[in-house]
């Protein structure tokens, strides 16, 4: 019974970390979309070039944070959920593949492709 609680505790911390990373990714995806809307609203308005540059820079930064947070969270979840009897290289490659696929689909949905 004691080994079961140790296994559970060793999985709870990475799952909490991935939950926090998913929340950060969600907020940053929202920020990316909001900055894009603000950028699109000011596009073509004279004298607002500085604001356009700032909105564009903030949107790219939010996109970078969202992609990294989501990929890391998916990688952590897949690492924890894949059987520990599998070789490390297999667990890592499955985690990276799932992270890339999930992030690509989120980006495609966000961009409306």
N, C-alpha and C positions, 0 to 999 in steps of 0.2 A: 504494500500500500504506500510505503514511503517513496518508492521509486516513481510511482505514478504522479505524486505531487511535485517531485523534482522535474519530471518531464513537462508537466503542465506549466510550472514556473519558468522553465527555460524557454517556453514558447510564448508566454504572455507578454513579456517585455518587447520582443520584436513585433508582435501584433499591435501593441499599443503604439509603438513608434511608427508603424506603417499607417495606422489610423490618423495619427497627427500629420504625417506626410500627405495623406490623401486630403485632409482638410486644408492644408496649405496649398496643395495643387488646385483644389476647387476654387479657393479664393483668388489665386493667381490667374486661373483661366477666366474668372469673372472680371478681374482687373484688366486682363488683356483685351477682352471684348469691350469693356467700358472705355478704355483708352482709344481703341479703334473707332468707336462711335464718336468720341470727342474729336479725334483727328479728322474723320470724315465730315463732321459738321463744320469745321473751320477751313477745310480745304478750299482754296480759291479766294479766300477773304484776304484783301490787301492789308498789309501791316501786321499780320499774325504769323509770320514765318517762324519766329522764335517759339511761339506756342506750339506750332506744328512740329517743330524739331523736338521739343520736350515731350509732347504726347507720343511721338514715334519712338523716342528713346525709352520712355516708361513702358510702352507696349512691348517692345523687344525684351526688356528686362523681365517683365512679368511672364512673357512666353518662355524665356529661358528657365526661370524658377519653376514654372508649372511643369515643364517637360522633365526637368531633373527630379523634382519631388515625386511626380507620378511614376516615373521609371524606377526610382529607388524604392518606392512603396510596393510596387508590383513585384520587384525583384526580391524584396524581403518576404513578402507573403508566399511567393512560390518557393523560396528557399526553406521556409518553415514547414510548408505543407507537403513537400516532396519527401518521400521516405528517406530516412537517414542511412539506410543500407545502400542506397545508390551512391556511386562514386561522386566525388566532389565536382569533377569536371562536367559530369552529366547534369548535376543539380544547377551548377552555374550557367551552363549553356541553355537549359530550359528556362531558368529565371530571366536571363538576358533576352531570350527570344520572346517570352511573354511580355516583358516590359516594353520592348520595341513595338510589338503588335498593338498592345493596349494604348500606348502613347500615340501611335499613328492613327488609330481609330478615333481617339479623343480629339486630336488635331483636325482630322477630317470632318468630324461632326461640328466642331467649333467654327471652322472655316466655311462650313456649309457646302462641302464638295459632294 
